[in-house]
């Protein structure tokens, strides 16, 4: 348990340093996502932003070999809307094709096995969600990796 706590502290410390030292949101997200992929078995990381005017989630930033730029979700669609509204993370380590047609189409034959979705919020504002997606080629996220995310 001590090792896990030390690892979580190390990851948070590295990410905090990047946030404090960067003046550019895109660079900060890139560096923080790099840290997460270094410490976790994460293949795809997507930062979804909710545009309150049209109540749609847009991919603000992502680290992936897949192009998420054209994906959009309504506030009442998919797991993004559920997580955003409830402020509770959703961990799906047994994803089944057919749960999200946009994701299924984007990944095609590369079968998605894990999707972890967490709310992106502060004490004052809700912004959207962070999503971690792994395919069969990378494997399922372990409980320890999910705890770090």
CORHU-V909494 format. One record per backbone hydrogen bond with DSSP energy under -1.0 kcal/mol. NH is the residue of the N-H (numbers start at 0). CO is the residue of the C=O. E is the energy in kcal/mol with one decimal. If there is no record, write none. Layout:
# CORHU-V909494
nh co e
NH CO E
NH CO E
This chain:
# CORHU-V909494
nh co e
4 0 -2.3
5 1 -2.3
6 2 -2.3
7 3 -2.6
8 4 -2.4
9 5 -2.4
10 6 -2.5
11 7 -2.6
12 8 -2.6
13 9 -2.4
14 10 -2.4
15 11 -2.7
16 12 -2.2
17 13 -1.8
18 14 -2.4
19 15 -2.6
20 16 -2.2
21 17 -1.2
27 23 -2.3
28 24 -2.8
29 25 -2.5
30 26 -2.5
31 27 -2.6
32 28 -3.0
33 29 -2.2
34 30 -1.8
35 31 -2.2
36 32 -2.4
37 33 -1.7
38 34 -1.8
39 35 -2.3
41 39 -1.4
43 132 -1.3
44 62 -2.0
45 130 -2.8
46 60 -3.5
47 128 -3.3
48 57 -3.1
49 126 -3.0
50 55 -3.0
54 50 -1.3
55 50 -1.3
56 72 -3.6
57 48 -2.7
59 46 -2.5
60 46 -1.4
62 44 -2.8
70 67 -1.7
72 56 -1.5
74 54 -2.0
76 73 -2.0
80 76 -1.8
81 77 -1.3
82 78 -2.8
83 79 -2.6
84 80 -2.4
85 81 -2.1
86 82 -2.1
89 116 -2.9
91 114 -2.4
94 112 -2.0
98 95 -1.7
103 99 -2.6
104 100 -2.5
105 101 -2.3
106 102 -2.6
107 103 -1.5
109 106 -2.2
110 108 -1.4
112 133 -2.7
113 133 -1.8
114 91 -2.6
115 131 -2.6
116 89 -2.8
117 129 -2.8
119 127 -2.7
121 124 -3.3
126 119 -3.0
127 119 -1.4
128 47 -1.9
129 117 -2.8
130 45 -2.6
131 115 -2.8
132 43 -2.3
133 113 -2.5
135 110 -2.9
138 134 -2.7
145 141 -2.5
146 142 -2.0
147 143 -1.5
148 144 -2.0
